[in-house]
Amino acid sequence: MTAARAPVEEEPHRSRFLHIAVVLKLIHHASAEGSPVPILLAPGPTEVAPAVLKAASHPAESHFSQSFADVFGDTLSSLRPLFQCTDPQAQPFVLGGSGTLGWDFVATNFIAEGEAVLCLSTGFFANGFYNCLTAYGADTTKLTPTAMGRAVSLDAVAAELRSKQYKAVVATHVETSTAVLTQLKPLSDLIRSISPETLLVVDAVASLVSEELRFSEWDIDIVLTGSQKALSCPPGLSITMVSSRAIDIALQQYSSQQKQRGWYASLPRWLPIMRSYEAKKVGYFATPPTQLFEVWRRHKAKAASVREAISQELGLVLLSTVPEEQANGLTACWLPEELEAKDVLGSMLKKGFMLSGGMHAELGTKYVRFGHMGYSAFGEETHVQQGLEALKEVFAEFRKVDADEGDGDSGYASPGSV
């Protein structure tokens, strides 16, 4: 199966993946004149709905105009139900930048130099958040799970919270590099029972919309995300929801510190701007085309179908084997010993689908990640099903090549090795 989609102008993207050279080379060939751009089944950036692409073609407006204030104000107000935030004193922030800017936003505004932060590390991006906080001078402690593909145990978190006073606990809701889900409500309940003043900070870049997240009900202080994953918008926006308690802490910290620690990501500078724009929103609230609860349900159902196809039909082992720790927006699976990520990624890209390789420093070539978030999961398109059919074809081709070579011991071989 080869994906069919009209060619569009390609934008350059930076990639941290281990298979960068292979992927970029294949993208170059796939995006040649007359060739379709591959459908994105990576865990971000994701496919963008046609209506969003059309809206993005609107001419630029002055940020001082009333029309811009109306649209941006309505956008900020619409984020509240998206995060399930019912606190009127909490504030959403939308800044130009990637989801990673949220790390700097947290480090700059809520954690003073030398304050203790407990970081729950489930993979590459959780480690990145840890490194960011450390670079800003936080006294960081990293907790790791007992095995790759697992979340950090609550018992380990409880022991640390009882050992000393932490200013914040930082958790990555869905770790993009491993597809591991951290359950937030039990974590929040634990923190509030042992150290109620500790801030709960959540990186939801790969989880907002695809996973259930209830900001106010679960007593979360800060949630950061980006526009390019399950929100199915183009890259370029850093989106953060901040509780009223966390805002008070940031303002108090700002007034007491002798030297300002940041400029662009400074909450005291952005807070009046966001409040001003949100106050100028239009006088009605339009119901989104698909309710958030239905979006959660669709992501969950799509994830179950992908995991079933990969594990039962293809016989591959999932990286995350505990059901309650499996993400709804992406699936990571181990490859047979005879194959590396570049074999599968290259063959899939030739069929018009872009998946992602692993990001673990030692195991990155041994597994792949299949994204099923955003428009491809809750829209009317059949991207995910097409991608699964293509993946089945790829593994069938690997088996055929191996059979042609007459090797009865190995189950797979790369077509490129013939």
ZAMARGU-4260 file (C-alpha; in steps of 0.2 Angstrom, whole numbers, plus 5000, padded with zeros to 4 digits):
<rodrens>
0) 5000/5000/5000 | 5006/5017/4995 | 4999/5033/5003 | 4991/5045/4991 | 4991/5063/4996
5) 4993/5079/4985 | 5010/5086/4985 | 5013/5101/4997 | 5027/5113/4999 | 5039/5104/5012
10) 5046/5114/5027 | 5063/5109/5034 | 5062/5100/5051 | 5076/5097/5063 | 5077/5079/5069
15) 5085/5072/5084 | 5082/5054/5079 | 5096/5042/5077 | 5091/5038/5059 | 5092/5056/5054
20) 5103/5053/5039 | 5092/5039/5031 | 5076/5049/5035 | 5082/5065/5027 | 5088/5057/5012
25) 5072/5047/5009 | 5062/5063/5012 | 5072/5072/4999 | 5067/5059/4986 | 5049/5057/4992
30) 5046/5076/4991 | 5053/5078/4973 | 5042/5086/4961 | 5026/5076/4958 | 5029/5064/4972
35) 5017/5064/4987 | 5023/5070/5004 | 5023/5055/5017 | 5008/5055/5029 | 5015/5058/5047
40) 5012/5043/5058 | 5026/5049/5069 | 5023/5055/5087 | 5024/5073/5081 | 5022/5084/5071
45) 5006/5076/5066 | 4994/5078/5051 | 4985/5095/5051 | 4966/5096/5047 | 4962/5104/5030
50) 4951/5117/5039 | 4966/5122/5050 | 4978/5123/5035 | 4965/5134/5027 | 4964/5145/5042
55) 4983/5146/5042 | 4983/5154/5025 | 4974/5170/5032 | 4984/5186/5029 | 4994/5192/5044
60) 4985/5204/5056 | 4992/5217/5068 | 4993/5211/5086 | 4986/5228/5091 | 4970/5225/5080
65) 4953/5222/5088 | 4951/5207/5076 | 4967/5199/5082 | 4962/5202/5100 | 4945/5194/5098
70) 4953/5178/5090 | 4967/5177/5102 | 4956/5180/5117 | 4944/5167/5111 | 4959/5155/5109
75) 4964/5158/5127 | 4947/5155/5134 | 4945/5139/5124 | 4960/5132/5131 | 4952/5131/5148
80) 4940/5117/5144 | 4954/5109/5134 | 4964/5107/5150 | 4948/5105/5161 | 4953/5120/5171
85) 4939/5127/5181 | 4949/5140/5191 | 4945/5157/5184 | 4961/5164/5192 | 4972/5151/5183
90) 4979/5157/5167 | 4983/5150/5150 | 4999/5156/5141 | 5002/5154/5122 | 5020/5159/5117
95) 5029/5158/5101 | 5041/5143/5102 | 5042/5124/5104 | 5035/5114/5118 | 5052/5114/5125
100) 5050/5132/5129 | 5039/5127/5142 | 5054/5119/5152 | 5062/5136/5152 | 5046/5144/5157
105) 5045/5133/5172 | 5063/5135/5177 | 5063/5154/5175 | 5047/5158/5184 | 5044/5144/5198
110) 5060/5137/5203 | 5073/5148/5212 | 5091/5143/5211 | 5095/5130/5224 | 5077/5124/5227
115) 5074/5105/5226 | 5065/5097/5212 | 5061/5079/5210 | 5061/5074/5192 | 5052/5057/5186
120) 5062/5051/5172 | 5054/5039/5160 | 5065/5043/5144 | 5074/5055/5133 | 5062/5070/5135
125) 5060/5068/5154 | 5079/5068/5155 | 5079/5084/5144 | 5067/5093/5157 | 5079/5087/5171
130) 5094/5094/5162 | 5085/5111/5159 | 5081/5113/5177 | 5098/5108/5182 | 5106/5121/5170
135) 5095/5135/5179 | 5103/5130/5195 | 5089/5119/5203 | 5094/5106/5216 | 5087/5091/5205
140) 5085/5073/5210 | 5081/5061/5196 | 5070/5045/5199 | 5070/5032/5186 | 5059/5016/5184
145) 5064/4999/5188 | 5065/4994/5169 | 5064/5003/5152 | 5046/5004/5147 | 5039/5007/5164
150) 5034/5022/5174 | 5042/5027/5190 | 5034/5019/5205 | 5024/5029/5218 | 5033/5020/5232
155) 5049/5028/5226 | 5041/5045/5224 | 5034/5043/5242 | 5051/5039/5249 | 5059/5054/5241
160) 5045/5066/5247 | 5047/5060/5265 | 5066/5062/5264 | 5066/5081/5261 | 5056/5096/5256
165) 5054/5098/5237 | 5048/5114/5228 | 5041/5104/5214 | 5038/5086/5207 | 5040/5086/5188
170) 5032/5072/5178 | 5031/5068/5159 | 5013/5063/5156 | 5018/5053/5140 | 5036/5050/5137
175) 5037/5052/5118 | 5053/5042/5117 | 5046/5026/5125 | 5027/5028/5124 | 5026/5026/5143
180) 5011/5034/5152 | 5012/5041/5169 | 4996/5041/5179 | 4994/5059/5185 | 4979/5057/5198
185) 4987/5044/5209 | 5003/5055/5208 | 4994/5070/5213 | 4985/5062/5227 | 5001/5055/5234
190) 5010/5072/5233 | 4995/5081/5242 | 4995/5068/5256 | 5013/5069/5260 | 5019/5087/5254
195) 5004/5097/5250 | 5014/5113/5246 | 5024/5105/5233 | 5020/5110/5215 | 5015/5097/5202
200) 5022/5101/5185 | 5017/5091/5170 | 5025/5090/5153 | 5010/5086/5142 | 5018/5089/5125
205) 5013/5071/5119 | 4997/5069/5130 | 4986/5084/5129 | 4970/5079/5120 | 4975/5061/5117
210) 4975/5057/5136 | 4963/5061/5149 | 4969/5076/5159 | 4959/5086/5172 | 4969/5101/5178
215) 4958/5107/5192 | 4950/5091/5198 | 4968/5083/5199 | 4975/5098/5208 | 4989/5101/5195
220) 4999/5117/5196 | 5007/5118/5179 | 5004/5109/5162 | 5015/5113/5147 | 5012/5107/5129
225) 5015/5111/5111 | 5004/5114/5096 | 5011/5101/5084 | 5006/5084/5092 | 4988/5079/5097
230) 4981/5096/5095 | 4985/5094/5076 | 4991/5112/5073 | 5007/5117/5064 | 5023/5118/5075
235) 5027/5134/5083 | 5017/5137/5099 | 5022/5134/5117 | 5006/5132/5127 | 5005/5132/5146
240) 4991/5132/5159 | 4996/5139/5176 | 4986/5138/5193 | 4982/5153/5203 | 4994/5146/5217
245) 5008/5144/5205 | 5005/5161/5198 | 5006/5169/5216 | 5023/5159/5219 | 5030/5165/5203
250) 5026/5184/5207 | 5032/5182/5224 | 5048/5175/5218 | 5050/5188/5205 | 5048/5202/5217
255) 5061/5195/5230 | 5075/5190/5218 | 5089/5202/5216 | 5092/5197/5198 | 5080/5193/5184
260) 5083/5175/5178 | 5074/5177/5161 | 5067/5189/5149 | 5057/5181/5135 | 5049/5167/5146
265) 5046/5179/5161 | 5028/5176/5168 | 5027/5193/5176 | 5029/5201/5158 | 5017/5189/5149
270) 5003/5188/5163 | 4995/5205/5160 | 4996/5203/5141 | 4987/5186/5142 | 4974/5193/5154
275) 4971/5208/5143 | 4969/5198/5127 | 4957/5185/5136 | 4947/5200/5142 | 4944/5205/5124
280) 4937/5189/5118 | 4921/5188/5108 | 4904/5187/5118 | 4900/5169/5114 | 4908/5152/5115
285) 4907/5141/5100 | 4906/5122/5104 | 4921/5113/5096 | 4917/5101/5082 | 4921/5086/5092
290) 4919/5086/5111 | 4935/5083/5121 | 4928/5067/5130 | 4924/5060/5112 | 4942/5064/5107
295) 4949/5055/5122 | 4938/5040/5118 | 4943/5040/5100 | 4962/5041/5104 | 4959/5026/5116
300) 4950/5016/5104 | 4963/5019/5090 | 4978/5015/5102 | 4970/4998/5106 | 4968/4994/5088
305) 4986/4998/5084 | 4993/4988/5099 | 4982/4973/5094 | 4988/4974/5076 | 5006/4976/5081
310) 5007/4963/5094 | 4995/4950/5088 | 4995/4951/5069 | 5014/4956/5067 | 5020/4947/5083
315) 5030/4961/5089 | 5033/4965/5108 | 5028/4982/5114 | 5040/4992/5124 | 5027/4997/5137
320) 5019/4980/5143 | 5008/4987/5157 | 4991/4992/5151 | 4989/5007/5162 | 5006/5014/5157
325) 5002/5013/5138 | 5000/5029/5129 | 4985/5033/5118 | 4995/5044/5106 | 5009/5032/5101
330) 5015/5014/5102 | 5033/5009/5103 | 5038/4991/5099 | 5054/4981/5098 | 5060/4975/5082
335) 5066/4957/5078 | 5085/4955/5081 | 5088/4954/5062 | 5081/4971/5058 | 5085/4989/5063
340) 5074/5004/5064 | 5082/5011/5048 | 5076/4996/5038 | 5058/4998/5043 | 5058/5017/5043
345) 5065/5017/5025 | 5053/5005/5018 | 5038/5013/5026 | 5043/5030/5019 | 5044/5023/5002
350) 5026/5018/5004 | 5021/5036/5010 | 5021/5035/5029 | 5034/5042/5041 | 5036/5033/5057
355) 5050/5037/5070 | 5064/5027/5077 | 5069/5025/5095 | 5078/5038/5105 | 5086/5028/5119
360) 5105/5031/5117 | 5109/5012/5118 | 5093/5004/5111 | 5087/5017/5098 | 5090/5006/5083
365) 5081/4991/5091 | 5063/4999/5091 | 5051/5010/5082 | 5037/5022/5086 | 5020/5022/5078
370) 5011/5039/5081 | 4992/5039/5081 | 4987/5056/5089 | 4978/5071/5083 | 4969/5073/5067
375) 4975/5055/5061 | 4966/5048/5076 | 4950/5058/5078 | 4947/5065/5061 | 4939/5057/5046
380) 4955/5051/5038 | 4960/5033/5038 | 4979/5037/5040 | 4982/5025/5055 | 4973/5010/5046
385) 4983/5014/5030 | 4999/5015/5040 | 4995/4998/5048 | 4992/4990/5032 | 5008/4997/5025
390) 5018/4990/5040 | 5011/4973/5037 | 5016/4974/5019 | 5034/4979/5024 | 5036/4964/5036
395) 5029/4953/5023 | 5042/4959/5011 | 5056/4956/5024 | 5050/4938/5026 | 5049/4935/5008
400) 5067/4942/5005 | 5073/4930/5019 | 5064/4915/5011 | 5072/4919/4994 | 5089/4919/5003
405) 5085/4902/5010 | 5089/4906/5028 | 5078/4896/5039 | 5085/4902/5055 | 5081/4920/5053
410) 5063/4927/5052 | 5067/4943/5043 | 5079/4952/5031 | 5080/4969/5024 | 5076/4971/5006
415) 5091/4983/5004 | 5103/4969/5009 | 5100/4959/4994
</rodrens>
